């Protein structure tokens, strides 16, 4: 998927939420920044992650040089989907590498009106179901109360699906409105670089929309339970990110992780492990072209099924440069 356009993240920010922020925020069952599942398909617990973070593969670094004989090196950058000025102020090394690259690749692009329509249609019930109906009176009341407490609009919420409400409740308070992902895309566009997406809008939405309704409800309950902790957790995650501490990001999540169960494990597998395999396949053409700058959520980088380890298994040499 190639072309210039709005990112999926920026579109969700303008409508309801920034989907991919969940890669670094323990907003949904506290598992999205935890390590990916093992080869048996079962996720490691967050507590296990915390105990072993010091030995985590590729534990430190946000910008990685990707090399292979006969090909011009490319670079893989871990992002946090935030508009915090501390995040959006690119370090000189990252900025220079980006400016000298021949192309820019990000997680997903919205480059057509049909993509926007697909996203909007997926967010709302298209049948007789309502949010109050699937949640029940008590949970629905708690949801409305949480939305009001965060000054979030409730107009139209009656037909929203639970995962959409989770997105909205999971967002940190906006600071500048210039999210890192959109900022990088804008920078690439101004430099007349080709811009590519690793996933389609439909694929990213499906990570959430294909969850069984009972699992969406379970994740919403856990999101509501953790509401008073989100801002503090996100600040901790931001600080770890600024220190380029990938292992620290996982450890922080482990400390705040409310539950580890089958729902959480399946969701994490969909959000990270399965998408990492797909991303590797689709970023390979950019690596063959050489001098590509590829940006994905930092949670995709480390761990046994992280992109860095998958790249090494594919014959590439990965080296942290920042």
N, C-alpha and C positions, 0 to 999 in steps of 0.2 A: 504494500500500500504506500503510495507516494503522493507528494503534492503539498502545497501550502494551504494552511487553514487553521482554524481554531483547534486547540487540543481538547480531548475529551475532558481533561481535568478543568480547564477554564470554563467549558460549557456547563459542567456540573456546578461550578462555583457561582455562575450567573443564574442558574435555575434553582438548585437546591444545595448541592454539596460537591466536594472535590473527592471523587471516588478513591483515587489512589493514595490519598493521605493515610488510609488505613494500613498501608504497608509499613508505616513507621509509628502508628498510634495504636495502643492497645484498646481501641474503642469497641471492637466487636469481639467479645469473649476473651479479650486480652491475648490473642494468639497470632495476630498478623505479623508481628515482628519476631516471632519465635522461630526456631530452626525448622527447616523443611523436614518432611517425613523421611524415615530411613528407607532402605531398599525394600523392606518388607511392607511398606505402605503405611506404617504406623508412625505418628508424629512423636518426637521426643517431648517430654514434658518441659515446661519452662524452667522448673527447678533444676532439672538436669542440665539445661542450657547454662544457667547461672553458674553451676559448679564447674563447668568445663569451658567457660568463655575464654579463659586464658590460652587454651589450646585450639580454639576455633580456627579453621583454615581461613586465611586472608582476613585476620581480625582487625587490621587497621589500614585505613586509606580510602579515599573517595575517588581519586583519579588513577586509573590503571592503564599502563601501556600494554597493548596486545600485539605480540610479534610472532611472525612465522617466516621461515626462510623464503626469500624470493618475493616477498610482499612488503609494501610500505607499511610501517606500523600504524595502528589505529588506537583510539583511546575510549575507554569505558568509564563513565562518570556516574556515581551514585548520587541521587537527588533526594531531597525531602520536599514534599509537596506543601510548601509554605510560602507566605509572603512576608515573613519576618525579615527586616532589613539586614540582619546579621547573616542570613542565609543567601539573600539575593545579591549581596555585595560579593561578586566573584573574586576569589583570590587571584593574584597576578598569574600564577602558573596555570590555573584553569582557564582564565580569560585568554591568555596567549595561545594555549593549545587549541581552544575553541576557534579563535580568530584565524588560525593557520590551517584549520581543517578544510577539507574539500566538500564535506557533506555533514548534515546533522540528522540523527535518528533519535526518535523518542518513542514512548510506549504506544501512543495512538494519536491519530489526527481525526478531526472532523473536517472534511473537505467538500461536503455536499449537503444540500437541504434534506436529502433522503436520510442521511446519517443523523441529523438533528431530529427528524421525525421518528426514526427508529428508537432513539433514546427516549423521546417524550412518551411514545406509546408504551414502552416497556415499564415506565415508572408508575403507571396507573392501571387499576383493574379495568378490564374491558367488558366484564360481565356484571352480574347482579351483586357480586361481593362488595363489601365496604370494609374499611379499616376497623371500624367499631365492631362489625360483625365477626371478623376473623380474630380480633384481639379479646373480645369480651368487654363488658362494661368497666370492670375495675382497671384492667391494663390500659384500656383506651383512655380512661380518665387520667391515669398516671402519665401517659404519653402527652396528652394535651397540656398537663401541668408543667412537664419538662420543657415543652416547646415554648410555653409562655415565660417560664423562668429565664430562658435564653433569648427572649425577644425574637423568636423565630415565627414567621407567618404560619398560621394554621388554615388559611383560606385554601380550599381544595384538598385538604389533608384527608377528607373522608374517603376519597378514592385512591389515595396513595398506597402503595404496597409497603409492608413493614421494612424491607431493606432500604427503601428510599428515606423513611423516617430515621433509620439508623445512620445513614449518610449525613443527614441534616444535623442530628444531635451530636455527631462525632467530630464536627469541625471546630477547630480552635477559633477564637475570635479574630476577625480580620484585622490586619494592621495597615498595610499599604494597598492591598488589592493587586499587586504585581507579583503573582506567584512565580516561583523559580522556573517551572516548566514552560509557562507562557513567555516568560522573559527570554529564555534561551531560544524558543521558537521565533520570537520577534527579532532577536539579534541575528539569527540565521537568515531570516527573510530580508532584513535590511542589508545583509552582506551578499545577497543573491545566491545563497547556497541552496542546493536541493535538500528538501526536507522529507524524511521518510517516517513511517509509523511501523512499529513491530506487530501491532494488533489492529483489528478492525474495531469500530465502535460496538458492533454486535457482540464480538467476542468478549470485550471488557464488561459489558453489561451482563452477559450471561453468567459471569462468575458469581454475581449476586442474584440475578433474576431466576436462575435455574435452581436455586436452593429450594427444597421442599418448604411449604408454608409453615409447617411445624418447626422447622429449623430457623426460619426467619423470625418467628415469634420468640423462640428461645433466645436467639441472639439479641433481639430487641430488649427482652427482660434484663439480660446481663448489661446491656448498654445503659439502661435506665438506672440500674443499681450502681453503676460506676460514674454517674454524671458529675459528682462533686470532686472527682479526682482527675478529670481530663486535662484541665489547664495546667495543673502541677506536673502531670506526667509528660505533657507535650513540651513543657519547658525543660524538663530533664532530658528528654529525647533530643531536643534542639541543641542543648549544650554538648551532649555526647556526639552529635553529628558534627558540630563545629570543631570538635577535637578529632574528627575523622575516626572515631572509635566504633567500629561495626560490632565488635564483641560487647561493648558497653551498651549499645542500643538493645541488644538481645537481653542483656542482664537486667537492664531497667525494666523491660517488659516482664521478665520473670518475677521481679520483685512485686509487681502490681497485678500479676495475672490472677483473676478471680477463680477460674475453673479450667480444668482440662477434661474433656469428655469427647465422646464420639462426634458430636456436632462440631466442636472446635477443631478436631483433627481433620475432619472432612473439609471444612471450610479452608483451613490453612493449606491443605493439599491443592485445592482448587486455585487459591490465591497466589501461591508461590511455586510449588514444585512443578505442577503441570504447565504453568505459564513459562517457567524458566526453560523448559525443553522446547517449547514453541518459539520463544524469543531467540534461543541459540540458533535454531534453524533459519530464522528470518534475518538475523543480523549477519550471518555468514557471507551473503553476497556483498555487503558493505565492507567487510573485512578483506575480501578478495580484491575489491576496488582499491583499498588502501586509503590512509589518511582520513578515516571517518571518525567523527565524534558522536558517541552513542550515550544517551542518558536514560537511565531507568531508576526506579526507586531503589534506595540503598539496600533495602531488605532483600533485594534480588541478588546481591553480590556474594555474600559469604556463605559458608556452610557446605556440607557434602554434596548437596544438590543445588548450590548457588551457581550463578553464571560463571564466576571466576574458576571454580573447580571444573565445571563442564567444559570451559574453554581449554583448560589444561589437558583434559582427557581427549579433546579433539586435536591435540597437537600444537596448541599455541603456548607461548610463554607469556605469563602475566607478571607485571612488575608495578608496584605502587610508586607513583611519582609525586603524589600529594595526598 
